[in-house]
Amino acid sequence: MKNPIENLNKIFDSRIRMGVMSILIVNEEVSFNDLKQMLDVTDGNLASHMVNLEENGFIKVHKGFIGRKTNTTYSITRAGEKAFKDHIEALENMIKGMK
């Protein structure tokens, strides 16, 4: 029997990273504050997960200003989109295989 979890991506084990990717896959660009609010997490918690996703090449960080205030937004990369879709497909296949 095939290993049901072999195609799951360990990076998406975290519910926060899973949430970030779910938001970014359907939105072109999302600000740090919007992500924080949507996921109901602290600055530090979200920041550490964003670094992880960025280091793995799954998201792009865009730093800019609105007036004098810094504004950080994020978007998903092609690699991130592929990795996330593959992960979701693996989850679906795992669930189908358990019926």
C-alpha positions as CSV (number, residue, x, y, z in Angstrom):
1,M,0.0,0.0,0.0
2,K,1.2,3.5,-0.9
3,N,2.2,5.8,2.0
4,P,-0.8,8.2,2.3
5,I,1.3,11.1,3.6
6,E,4.4,11.0,1.4
7,N,3.3,13.8,-0.9
8,L,2.2,16.2,2.0
9,N,4.5,19.2,2.4
10,K,5.9,19.5,5.9
11,I,6.0,23.3,5.6
12,F,2.2,23.4,5.5
13,D,1.8,21.4,8.7
14,S,1.4,24.7,10.5
15,R,-2.2,25.9,10.5
16,I,-0.9,29.5,10.3
17,R,1.2,28.8,7.2
18,M,-1.7,26.9,5.7
19,G,-3.9,29.9,6.4
20,V,-1.4,32.3,4.9
21,M,-1.1,30.3,1.7
22,S,-4.9,29.9,1.5
23,I,-5.3,33.6,1.6
24,L,-2.5,34.4,-0.8
25,I,-3.6,31.9,-3.4
26,V,-6.8,33.7,-3.9
27,N,-5.5,37.3,-3.4
28,E,-2.9,39.0,-5.6
29,E,-1.3,40.8,-2.7
30,V,-2.2,41.1,1.1
31,S,-0.7,43.3,3.8
32,F,0.9,42.0,7.0
33,N,-1.8,43.7,9.0
34,D,-4.6,42.2,7.0
35,L,-3.1,38.7,7.3
36,K,-2.7,39.3,11.0
37,Q,-6.3,40.3,11.4
38,M,-7.7,37.5,9.2
39,L,-5.7,34.8,11.0
40,D,-6.1,36.4,14.5
41,V,-2.4,35.9,15.4
42,T,0.2,38.1,17.0
43,D,2.8,40.1,15.1
44,G,5.7,37.9,16.2
45,N,3.9,34.7,15.5
46,L,2.9,35.7,12.0
47,A,6.3,37.3,11.2
48,S,8.2,34.0,12.0
49,H,5.8,32.0,9.7
50,M,6.2,34.6,6.9
51,V,10.0,34.3,7.2
52,N,9.7,30.5,6.9
53,L,7.5,30.8,3.8
54,E,9.8,33.4,2.2
55,E,13.0,31.4,2.9
56,N,11.3,28.4,1.1
57,G,10.6,30.6,-1.9
58,F,6.8,30.3,-1.5
59,I,6.0,34.0,-1.0
60,K,7.4,37.4,-2.1
61,V,7.7,40.3,0.3
62,H,7.1,43.8,-0.9
63,K,8.1,46.7,1.4
64,G,6.9,50.1,0.7
65,F,5.4,53.2,2.3
66,I,1.9,54.7,2.7
67,G,2.7,58.3,3.6
68,R,5.4,57.9,6.2
69,K,4.2,54.5,7.5
70,T,5.9,51.3,6.3
71,N,3.6,48.9,4.5
72,T,4.6,45.3,3.9
73,T,2.6,43.2,1.5
74,Y,3.0,39.6,0.4
75,S,2.2,37.6,-2.7
76,I,2.5,34.0,-3.6
77,T,5.3,32.9,-5.9
78,R,4.8,30.4,-8.8
79,A,6.8,27.8,-6.7
80,G,4.6,28.5,-3.7
81,E,1.4,28.1,-5.8
82,K,2.6,24.8,-7.2
83,A,3.8,23.5,-3.8
84,F,0.5,24.5,-2.1
85,K,-1.7,23.0,-4.9
86,D,0.3,19.8,-4.7
87,H,-0.1,19.7,-1.0
88,I,-3.9,20.2,-1.2
89,E,-4.1,17.5,-3.9
90,A,-2.1,15.1,-1.7
91,L,-4.6,15.8,1.2
92,E,-7.6,15.1,-1.1
93,N,-6.0,11.9,-2.3
94,M,-5.3,10.8,1.3
95,I,-8.9,11.5,2.2
96,K,-10.2,9.6,-0.8
97,G,-7.9,6.7,0.0
98,M,-9.4,6.3,3.4
99,K,-12.9,5.7,2.2
